């Protein structure tokens, strides 16, 4: 707090004599010397005005001079006696009493400069103390970051400096850290999200909560403090502003780490399905994630809601249950590998994941991989089981062993073999359709999809059955396959199915 009138008067070396006592606890904003009859235009309030009374010697009424100071709201008036005005005018004393304006006498041998210097020195000491306090607070916040205390550590430091409940809240994730959680967070959750969206940089009042938007570029986050804005002192607001800067630094650090980990994990799943050539890279990446490559794992995939929120929920669940693993997002699906026991009940594991991500998600669980080399197969199984679960009416999680579909064989097959298979059997039909504007690919798909029923296929295509037979004959000529052969039908069906793989 700035130097007060009472503190200035108490300086023994100045020997200031109190004549009229007003508000001695009033903080001094500045010290100003003036002998103008009306100094008000040059004042802003809370000043100590020093005068030698030249205005009085020239005939200005004391009541007018005091009224000028009173209307502006000065803190005190110091009168320096001199040969022209040797005593403080009695009428000025009465006028100051009327305005409850502190009046003091300045000895003749004390210059106004000495009084100004005393005020400036006091301001210097105050700012020096505030700077030291700020540096000390910064040191405590930095110390928390250096020992990796995270947001919780920063909030503990804030509690020591400002013993009020506090929480860091994100719009999407809710409370991500707190110390003595402020009452009413749940009640005002929607309003807090609105304040964050509006950017409550100067603070927003929500009942008995104060919300301060945290200045980060990528994260919608706020610091919520227990207590209304009106209750917070200037010093408390300074502490909060300082804490906001360090919380922003920690949030940016966490965001950068999370983004790096997300890319790292995402690349792991790409490596897993890339084939045996990438096994050394897969092993190294598992080790860097703190996952033992020699353990047994199974993969899972799920889709159907907010993938980022589901990923966070699965990561938290694996950490809470002590199950090593890695979780990533590929396109709109959440994919993971998790350590399992040799006799793990995969149905129960799928049900466990369903509870974590919620009922809107459908998912699949791959088989148990006994080695790192088998993890790629488990990932493919999980992805295909997930797509199968999506098509079911009841959704849920499906384990790979429940599937008996050519789609799984397609998924397990080498991409280059599938391309060659499709080029040999389907591409001649596509080329014929492009050149002749026919629909041989669609005809084949509908014929095989109907189980080889001529009448049903002809009706679906709005064709005469003889026209259908001509088209099928042309397909046999182009592919070199016999549609009356079950083996050839299966090959053609798999080739069609591999188009979207």
C-alpha positions as CSV (number, residue, x, y, z in Angstrom):
1,X,0.0,0.0,0.0
2,X,1.2,3.5,-0.8
3,X,2.4,5.9,2.0
4,X,-0.5,7.2,4.1
5,X,-1.0,10.7,5.4
6,X,-0.4,9.5,9.0
7,X,2.9,7.8,8.0
8,X,4.1,11.0,6.3
9,X,3.3,13.1,9.4
10,X,5.0,10.5,11.7
11,X,8.4,11.0,10.0
12,X,10.4,12.6,12.9
13,X,13.0,14.4,10.7
14,X,10.3,16.3,8.9
15,X,8.8,17.7,12.1
16,X,5.4,18.2,10.5
17,X,2.8,19.6,12.9
18,X,-0.8,18.3,12.7
19,X,-3.3,21.1,13.0
20,X,-6.6,19.5,11.6
21,X,-6.9,15.8,11.7
22,X,-8.8,14.3,8.8
23,X,-8.4,10.8,7.3
24,X,-4.9,9.9,8.4
25,X,-5.1,6.4,6.9
26,X,-5.7,7.8,3.4
27,X,-3.1,6.7,0.9
28,X,-1.2,9.4,-0.9
29,X,-1.1,9.3,-4.7
30,X,1.2,12.2,-5.2
31,X,2.8,15.3,-3.5
32,X,2.1,18.6,-5.3
33,X,3.2,22.2,-4.5
34,X,1.0,25.1,-5.5
35,X,0.3,28.7,-4.6
36,X,-2.4,29.2,-7.2
37,X,-5.7,30.6,-5.9
38,X,-7.5,27.6,-7.5
39,X,-5.2,24.6,-8.0
40,X,-8.1,22.2,-8.7
41,X,-7.6,22.1,-12.5
42,X,-4.1,20.6,-11.9
43,X,-5.2,18.0,-9.3
44,X,-6.7,14.5,-9.6
45,X,-7.4,13.6,-6.0
46,X,-5.5,11.9,-3.2
47,X,-2.6,14.4,-3.4
48,X,-0.8,16.1,-0.5
49,X,-0.9,19.8,-1.6
50,X,1.9,22.0,-0.2
51,X,1.5,25.8,-0.2
52,X,3.2,28.9,1.2
53,X,0.0,30.9,1.2
54,X,0.9,33.4,-1.5
55,X,-2.7,33.2,-2.6
56,X,-3.7,34.3,0.9
57,X,-1.3,37.2,0.8
58,X,-2.9,38.3,-2.5
59,X,-6.3,38.2,-0.9
60,X,-7.9,34.9,-1.9
61,X,-10.3,33.7,0.7
62,X,-9.3,30.6,2.8
63,X,-12.8,29.2,2.4
64,X,-12.5,29.3,-1.4
65,X,-9.0,27.7,-1.4
66,X,-10.1,24.9,1.0
67,X,-13.3,24.3,-1.1
68,X,-11.2,24.0,-4.3
69,X,-9.2,21.2,-2.6
70,X,-12.2,19.6,-0.9
71,X,-14.1,19.3,-4.2
72,X,-11.2,17.6,-5.9
73,X,-10.6,15.2,-2.9
74,X,-7.1,15.9,-1.9
75,X,-5.6,13.8,0.9
76,X,-4.1,16.6,3.0
77,X,-2.9,20.2,2.9
78,X,0.6,21.3,4.2
79,X,1.2,24.9,4.9
80,X,4.7,26.3,4.9
81,X,5.1,29.5,6.9
82,X,7.2,32.3,5.4
83,X,8.0,36.0,5.9
84,X,4.9,36.9,3.9
85,X,2.5,34.6,5.8
86,X,4.1,33.8,9.2
87,X,1.2,31.8,10.7
88,X,-1.4,29.4,9.4
89,X,-4.5,31.6,8.8
90,X,-7.2,30.8,11.5
91,X,-9.9,31.0,8.8
92,X,-8.0,28.3,6.8
93,X,-8.0,26.1,9.9
94,X,-11.8,26.5,10.2
95,X,-12.3,25.9,6.5
96,X,-10.3,22.6,6.6
97,X,-12.3,21.5,9.7
98,X,-15.4,22.1,7.7
99,X,-14.1,19.9,4.8
100,X,-12.6,17.3,7.2
101,X,-9.3,18.0,5.4
102,X,-6.1,17.1,7.1
103,X,-4.0,20.3,7.6
104,X,-0.4,20.3,8.9
105,X,2.3,23.0,9.4
106,X,5.6,22.7,7.6
107,X,8.5,24.2,9.6
108,X,10.3,27.1,7.9
109,X,13.6,25.1,7.7
110,X,11.9,22.1,6.0
111,X,11.7,22.4,2.2
112,X,8.8,21.1,0.1
113,X,11.4,19.1,-1.8
114,X,12.2,17.1,1.3
115,X,8.6,16.1,1.7
116,X,8.4,15.1,-1.9
117,X,11.6,13.1,-1.6
118,X,10.1,11.3,1.4
119,X,7.1,10.3,-0.6
120,X,9.2,9.2,-3.7
121,X,11.5,7.2,-1.4
122,X,8.5,5.5,0.2
123,X,7.1,4.7,-3.2
124,X,10.4,3.3,-4.3
125,X,10.6,1.0,-1.2
126,X,7.0,-0.1,-1.8
127,X,7.7,-1.0,-5.4
128,X,10.9,-2.7,-4.5
129,X,9.0,-4.8,-1.9
130,X,6.3,-5.6,-4.4
131,X,9.0,-6.7,-6.9
132,X,10.7,-8.9,-4.3
133,X,7.4,-10.5,-3.4
134,X,6.6,-11.1,-7.1
135,X,10.0,-12.6,-7.6
136,X,9.5,-14.8,-4.6
137,X,6.1,-16.0,-5.9
138,X,7.6,-16.6,-9.3
139,X,10.4,-18.6,-7.7
140,X,7.8,-20.8,-5.9
141,X,5.8,-21.4,-9.1
142,X,9.0,-22.1,-11.1
143,X,10.1,-24.5,-8.4
144,X,6.9,-26.4,-8.7
145,X,7.4,-26.7,-12.5
146,X,11.0,-27.8,-12.1
147,X,9.9,-30.8,-9.9
148,X,7.2,-31.7,-12.4
149,X,4.4,-30.8,-10.0
150,X,2.1,-30.1,-13.0
151,X,-1.1,-28.2,-12.6
152,X,-1.8,-29.7,-9.1
153,X,1.6,-28.4,-7.9
154,X,0.9,-24.9,-9.2
155,X,-2.5,-24.9,-7.5
156,X,-0.8,-26.0,-4.2
157,X,1.5,-23.0,-4.5
158,X,-1.4,-20.8,-5.2
159,X,-3.2,-22.1,-2.1
160,X,-0.2,-21.2,0.0
161,X,-0.2,-17.7,-1.4
162,X,-3.9,-17.2,-1.6
163,X,-5.9,-19.7,0.6
164,X,-9.0,-19.9,-1.5
165,X,-10.4,-23.0,-3.2
166,X,-9.2,-23.2,-6.9
167,X,-9.7,-25.4,-9.9
168,X,-8.5,-25.4,-13.5
169,X,-11.4,-26.2,-15.9
170,X,-11.5,-27.0,-19.6
171,X,-14.6,-26.6,-21.7
172,X,-14.4,-30.1,-23.1
173,X,-12.9,-32.0,-20.2
174,X,-14.3,-30.2,-17.1
175,X,-12.1,-30.0,-14.0
176,X,-8.6,-31.1,-14.8
177,X,-6.9,-30.0,-11.5
178,X,-8.1,-28.6,-8.3
179,X,-7.1,-27.8,-4.7
180,X,-10.0,-27.8,-2.2
181,X,-12.6,-27.8,-5.1
182,X,-14.6,-24.6,-5.1
183,X,-18.3,-25.1,-4.1
184,X,-20.7,-24.7,-7.0
185,X,-18.5,-25.9,-9.8
186,X,-21.1,-28.4,-11.0
187,X,-24.0,-25.9,-10.6
188,X,-22.2,-23.4,-12.7
189,X,-20.6,-25.8,-15.2
190,X,-22.5,-24.4,-18.2
191,X,-21.9,-20.8,-17.2
192,X,-18.2,-21.5,-16.7
193,X,-18.0,-22.9,-20.2
194,X,-19.7,-19.8,-21.5
195,X,-17.3,-17.5,-19.6
196,X,-14.3,-19.5,-21.1
197,X,-15.8,-19.1,-24.6
198,X,-16.2,-15.4,-24.0
199,X,-12.6,-15.1,-22.8
200,X,-13.0,-13.8,-19.3
201,X,-9.6,-12.2,-19.2
202,X,-10.4,-9.7,-16.5
203,X,-12.5,-12.2,-14.6
204,X,-16.2,-13.1,-14.6
205,X,-18.4,-13.3,-11.5
206,X,-20.6,-16.4,-11.2
207,X,-22.3,-16.3,-7.8
208,X,-19.5,-17.0,-5.2
209,X,-17.1,-18.0,-8.0
210,X,-14.6,-16.0,-10.0
211,X,-13.6,-17.2,-13.4
212,X,-10.4,-16.1,-15.1
213,X,-9.7,-17.2,-18.7
214,X,-6.2,-18.6,-19.1
215,X,-4.2,-17.0,-22.1
216,X,-3.4,-20.1,-24.1
217,X,-3.5,-20.3,-27.9
218,X,-4.9,-23.8,-28.3
219,X,-6.8,-24.7,-25.1
220,X,-10.1,-23.3,-23.8
221,X,-9.3,-23.2,-20.1
222,X,-10.0,-21.1,-17.1
223,X,-9.0,-20.8,-13.5
224,X,-11.9,-20.8,-11.1
225,X,-11.4,-19.2,-7.7
226,X,-13.7,-19.5,-4.7
227,X,-15.1,-16.1,-3.7
228,X,-16.7,-13.3,-5.7
229,X,-14.7,-10.8,-7.7
230,X,-15.6,-8.0,-5.3
231,X,-14.0,-9.8,-2.4
232,X,-10.6,-10.0,-4.1
233,X,-8.1,-7.4,-3.1
234,X,-5.6,-5.8,-5.5
235,X,-2.8,-7.9,-4.0
236,X,-4.9,-11.1,-4.5
237,X,-5.7,-10.2,-8.1
238,X,-1.9,-9.7,-8.6
239,X,-1.3,-13.2,-7.2
240,X,-4.0,-14.7,-9.5
241,X,-2.6,-12.9,-12.6
242,X,0.9,-14.3,-11.8
243,X,-0.6,-17.8,-11.3
244,X,-2.4,-17.6,-14.6
245,X,0.8,-17.0,-16.5
246,X,2.5,-20.1,-15.0
247,X,-0.7,-22.3,-15.5
248,X,-0.7,-21.2,-19.2
249,X,3.0,-22.3,-19.5
250,X,2.2,-25.7,-18.0
251,X,-0.9,-26.2,-20.2
252,X,1.1,-25.4,-23.3
253,X,3.8,-27.9,-22.2
254,X,1.2,-30.6,-21.5
255,X,-0.5,-29.9,-24.9
256,X,2.9,-30.2,-26.7
257,X,3.7,-33.5,-24.9
258,X,0.2,-34.9,-25.6
259,X,0.5,-34.0,-29.3
260,X,3.9,-35.6,-29.5
261,X,2.7,-38.7,-27.8
262,X,-0.4,-38.9,-30.0
263,X,1.8,-38.8,-33.2
264,X,4.2,-41.3,-31.6
265,X,1.3,-43.7,-30.8
266,X,-0.4,-43.2,-34.1
267,X,2.8,-44.1,-36.0
268,X,3.0,-47.3,-33.8
269,X,-0.3,-48.6,-35.2
270,X,0.9,-47.8,-38.7
271,X,4.1,-49.8,-38.1
272,X,2.1,-52.7,-36.6
273,X,0.2,-53.3,-39.8
274,X,3.2,-52.6,-42.1
275,X,4.6,-56.1,-41.9
276,X,7.5,-58.0,-40.4
277,X,10.1,-55.5,-41.7
278,X,8.9,-53.0,-39.1
279,X,9.1,-55.3,-36.1
280,X,12.4,-53.8,-34.7
281,X,10.8,-50.3,-34.9
282,X,7.6,-51.6,-33.2
283,X,9.7,-53.2,-30.4
284,X,11.7,-50.0,-29.9
285,X,8.5,-47.9,-29.8
286,X,6.8,-50.1,-27.3
287,X,9.8,-49.9,-25.0
288,X,9.8,-46.1,-25.3
289,X,6.2,-46.1,-24.2
290,X,7.0,-48.1,-21.2
291,X,5.4,-51.3,-22.6
292,X,7.3,-54.6,-22.3
293,X,7.5,-56.1,-25.8
294,X,7.7,-59.7,-24.4
295,X,4.3,-59.4,-22.8
296,X,1.0,-60.7,-24.2
297,X,-1.3,-58.1,-25.8
298,X,-4.5,-57.8,-27.6
299,X,-5.8,-54.9,-29.8
300,X,-9.1,-53.2,-29.7
301,X,-10.9,-50.5,-31.8
302,X,-14.1,-48.6,-31.3
303,X,-16.0,-45.9,-33.1
304,X,-19.3,-44.1,-32.7
305,X,-18.8,-40.8,-30.7
306,X,-16.2,-38.2,-29.8
307,X,-12.9,-40.0,-30.4
308,X,-10.8,-37.6,-28.5
309,X,-13.0,-37.8,-25.4
310,X,-13.1,-41.6,-25.7
311,X,-9.3,-41.7,-26.1
312,X,-8.8,-39.7,-22.9
313,X,-11.3,-42.0,-21.0
314,X,-9.4,-45.2,-22.2
315,X,-6.0,-43.7,-21.3
316,X,-7.3,-42.8,-17.8
317,X,-8.8,-46.3,-17.4
318,X,-5.6,-48.1,-18.4
319,X,-3.7,-46.0,-16.0
320,X,-6.2,-46.5,-13.2
321,X,-6.2,-50.3,-13.6
322,X,-2.4,-50.5,-14.0
323,X,-2.7,-52.1,-17.4
324,X,0.2,-51.2,-19.8
325,X,-0.8,-50.2,-23.3
326,X,-1.0,-47.5,-25.9
327,X,-4.1,-45.6,-27.2
328,X,-4.4,-43.6,-30.3
329,X,-6.9,-42.1,-32.8
330,X,-6.9,-43.2,-36.4
331,X,-9.4,-41.2,-38.5
332,X,-12.6,-41.3,-36.3
333,X,-11.7,-44.6,-34.5
334,X,-10.0,-45.1,-31.2
335,X,-7.4,-47.9,-31.4
336,X,-5.5,-49.4,-28.6
337,X,-3.3,-52.3,-27.6
338,X,-3.3,-53.4,-24.0
339,X,-1.5,-56.0,-22.0
340,X,-3.6,-59.1,-21.1
341,X,-3.2,-62.3,-19.3
342,X,-2.7,-65.6,-21.2
343,X,-6.2,-66.7,-20.4
344,X,-7.8,-63.3,-20.5
345,X,-11.6,-63.3,-21.1
346,X,-11.7,-61.1,-24.2
347,X,-15.5,-60.8,-24.0
348,X,-15.2,-59.3,-20.5
349,X,-12.4,-57.0,-21.7
350,X,-14.7,-55.7,-24.5
351,X,-17.5,-55.1,-22.0
352,X,-15.0,-53.3,-19.8
353,X,-14.1,-51.0,-22.6
354,X,-17.8,-50.5,-23.5
355,X,-18.4,-49.1,-20.0
356,X,-15.4,-46.7,-20.4
357,X,-16.3,-45.2,-23.8
358,X,-20.1,-45.4,-23.4
359,X,-23.0,-47.0,-25.1
360,X,-22.7,-44.9,-28.3
361,X,-19.6,-46.7,-29.3
362,X,-19.3,-50.0,-31.2
363,X,-16.0,-51.9,-31.0
364,X,-14.0,-54.9,-31.8
365,X,-11.4,-56.9,-29.8
366,X,-8.6,-58.7,-31.6
367,X,-7.1,-62.0,-30.6
368,X,-4.3,-62.3,-28.0
369,X,-0.8,-61.8,-29.5
370,X,1.8,-64.1,-28.0
371,X,4.6,-62.1,-29.6
372,X,5.2,-58.6,-31.1
373,X,5.0,-60.2,-34.5
374,X,1.4,-61.2,-33.9
375,X,0.3,-57.7,-32.8
376,X,-0.4,-56.6,-36.4
377,X,-2.8,-59.5,-36.9
378,X,-4.6,-58.5,-33.6
379,X,-4.9,-54.9,-34.8
380,X,-6.5,-56.0,-38.2
381,X,-8.8,-58.4,-36.3
382,X,-9.9,-55.6,-34.0
383,X,-10.6,-53.2,-36.9
384,X,-12.7,-55.7,-38.8
385,X,-14.6,-56.8,-35.7
386,X,-15.3,-53.1,-35.0
387,X,-16.7,-52.6,-38.5
388,X,-18.8,-55.7,-38.1
389,X,-20.1,-54.4,-34.7
390,X,-21.1,-51.1,-36.4
391,X,-23.4,-53.0,-38.8
392,X,-25.2,-54.9,-36.0
393,X,-28.4,-53.4,-34.7
394,X,-27.3,-53.7,-31.1
395,X,-23.7,-52.5,-31.7
396,X,-21.6,-53.3,-28.7
397,X,-18.2,-54.9,-28.7
398,X,-17.4,-58.0,-30.8
399,X,-14.5,-60.3,-30.4
400,X,-12.6,-61.5,-33.4
401,X,-13.4,-65.2,-32.8
402,X,-17.1,-64.4,-33.4
403,X,-16.4,-63.5,-37.0
404,X,-16.6,-66.0,-39.8
405,X,-16.4,-63.7,-42.8
406,X,-14.3,-63.4,-46.0
407,X,-13.8,-59.8,-44.9
408,X,-11.4,-61.0,-42.2
409,X,-9.4,-62.9,-44.7
410,X,-9.2,-59.8,-46.9
411,X,-8.0,-57.8,-43.9
412,X,-5.3,-60.3,-43.1
413,X,-4.1,-60.6,-46.6
414,X,-1.1,-58.6,-48.0
415,X,-2.2,-55.4,-49.7
416,X,-0.1,-56.1,-52.8
417,X,-1.7,-59.5,-53.2
418,X,-5.2,-58.0,-52.9
419,X,-4.3,-55.4,-55.6
420,X,-3.1,-58.1,-58.0
421,X,-6.2,-60.2,-57.3
422,X,-8.5,-57.3,-58.0
423,X,-6.6,-56.2,-61.1
424,X,-6.9,-59.7,-62.6
425,X,-10.6,-60.3,-61.9
426,X,-12.3,-56.9,-61.5
427,X,-10.3,-54.4,-63.6
428,X,-11.2,-56.1,-67.0
429,X,-14.9,-55.6,-66.1
430,X,-14.3,-52.0,-65.0
431,X,-12.5,-51.3,-68.3
432,X,-15.4,-52.8,-70.3
433,X,-17.9,-50.7,-68.4
434,X,-15.9,-47.5,-69.1
435,X,-15.6,-48.2,-72.8
436,X,-19.0,-49.7,-73.5
437,X,-21.0,-47.9,-70.8
438,X,-22.2,-51.2,-69.4
439,X,-22.7,-52.3,-65.8
440,X,-20.9,-55.6,-65.6
441,X,-19.4,-54.9,-62.1
442,X,-22.8,-54.0,-60.6
443,X,-24.3,-57.0,-62.4
444,X,-21.7,-59.4,-60.9
445,X,-22.0,-57.9,-57.5
446,X,-25.8,-58.3,-57.4
447,X,-25.7,-61.8,-58.9
448,X,-23.3,-63.1,-56.3
449,X,-25.0,-61.1,-53.5
450,X,-28.3,-62.9,-54.4
451,X,-26.6,-66.3,-54.1
452,X,-26.6,-66.8,-57.9
453,X,-30.4,-66.4,-58.3
454,X,-31.1,-65.4,-61.9
455,X,-34.7,-64.2,-61.6
456,X,-34.1,-62.2,-58.4
457,X,-31.0,-60.5,-59.9
458,X,-32.8,-59.8,-63.2
459,X,-35.7,-58.2,-61.3
460,X,-33.4,-56.1,-59.2
461,X,-31.6,-54.8,-62.3
462,X,-34.8,-54.4,-64.2
463,X,-33.5,-56.7,-67.0
464,X,-34.9,-59.7,-68.9
465,X,-33.4,-62.9,-67.6
466,X,-31.9,-63.6,-71.0
467,X,-30.2,-60.2,-71.0
468,X,-28.8,-61.1,-67.6
469,X,-27.4,-64.4,-68.9
470,X,-25.7,-62.5,-71.8
471,X,-24.1,-60.2,-69.3
472,X,-22.9,-63.1,-67.1
473,X,-21.5,-64.8,-70.1
474,X,-19.5,-61.7,-71.0
475,X,-18.2,-61.6,-67.4
476,X,-17.0,-65.2,-67.7
477,X,-15.2,-64.3,-71.0
478,X,-13.5,-61.3,-69.5
479,X,-12.4,-62.9,-66.2
480,X,-11.8,-66.4,-67.4
481,X,-13.9,-67.7,-64.5
482,X,-16.9,-70.0,-64.5
483,X,-19.9,-68.6,-62.5
484,X,-21.3,-72.1,-62.1
485,X,-18.2,-73.0,-60.1
486,X,-18.4,-72.3,-56.3
487,X,-14.6,-71.7,-56.1
488,X,-14.7,-69.1,-58.9
489,X,-17.7,-67.4,-57.3
490,X,-15.8,-67.1,-54.0
491,X,-12.8,-65.7,-55.8
492,X,-14.9,-63.1,-57.6
493,X,-16.7,-62.2,-54.4
494,X,-13.5,-61.7,-52.4
495,X,-12.1,-59.6,-55.3
496,X,-15.2,-57.4,-55.2
497,X,-14.9,-57.1,-51.4
498,X,-11.3,-56.1,-51.6
499,X,-12.1,-52.9,-53.5
500,X,-12.8,-50.9,-50.3
501,X,-10.0,-52.4,-48.3
